[in-house]
Amino acid sequence: MNIYSALQMGDYHTHHCEDDVLIKKIGSDQLLCAVMDGCSTAMDSHFASTLIRKILRKIAIEKGYKDLYENNATRTLDDHLKEIVQNLFKEMTFVKNHLMLDEKELLSTLIILLYDMNENKGVVLSIGDGVICINGEIKEFDRDNKPDYLAYHLHENFEDWYDGLQQKIFFDHLKDVSIATDGILSFTKIKKTDTEEKIDIPQYLMTERSFIDTDEMLNRKLKKLEHYYGLKPTDDLAMIRMIGSY
């Protein structure tokens, strides 16, 4: 399996990239991937997305050690995902209270992917908006640019909130799976080039296979979009693409 990632500041942003990306193994069997998109109209949005990345990294490390000593034979992949999100919920609540943070300092979307390498099964959960591609099928989670951020619910009962989440997709047999923040939908012409050729950007980044032999596949594609097509994202972009072995 090959894993590619990209993180690029949007052309309309001048100070910080407000997105972030995480790829982290949990033990020897599971892989946790996530992309985060800080809310541009909130406070210190780069902090919110980076905080979630650092908390998820901590959770993955702790869970890896914990799973060594527990019998997880009866637990489903969804059970493991719920445990991760619950721990994130608790850590976010603690940090918010401990640092006396305003809710606006914690606004970030989250798309989280958990993949079991032994069973070749995965699940993707989107909290907020973004774009995913499961084996060639692209799906947009769009809330009219008004994401339902996790931070809005830290005062609620976790079980009730989690049970109401509906933007979840399960998949078997990973062939080509991508998760991306909604920056992937923000590309616009920023300079004149020699070509007037049109291109479907989500399809190009999420399904087309040029540059597959280099670890920098996504970054190479972004460079081609900029220099050949004259296109750049106006919003920040965080993306992970996983291509399985055939």
Number of C-alpha atoms within 10 A of each C-alpha: 11 13 16 18 21 19 20 20 20 20 15 11 13 8 8 13 22 27 32 28 24 20 19 16 16 22 16 11 13 21 17 20 24 27 29 34 31 28 24 17 9 16 16 17 23 24 20 26 26 21 18 26 23 12 15 24 20 15 18 21 14 13 17 17 12 13 12 11 8 8 9 11 6 7 9 10 18 16 11 15 20 15 14 18 18 15 17 19 19 13 16 20 16 13 13 17 11 9 8 9 12 13 14 16 19 28 28 32 27 28 24 22 25 24 24 18 15 9 12 15 16 23 17 24 22 24 21 23 26 27 22 29 19 21 19 15 13 16 12 14 16 13 11 7 10 10 18 15 18 19 20 12 15 17 9 9 9 15 10 9 12 13 9 9 11 10 13 14 13 15 15 14 14 20 16 21 24 27 28 31 32 25 22 21 18 16 20 15 14 14 12 12 14 9 9 10 8 7 11 8 18 18 13 15 22 27 20 13 14 13 13 14 9 12 13 15 20 24 18 16 19 20 15 14 20 19 15 16 21 19 22 27 23 20 25 26 28 27 30 25 22 20 18 14 10 7
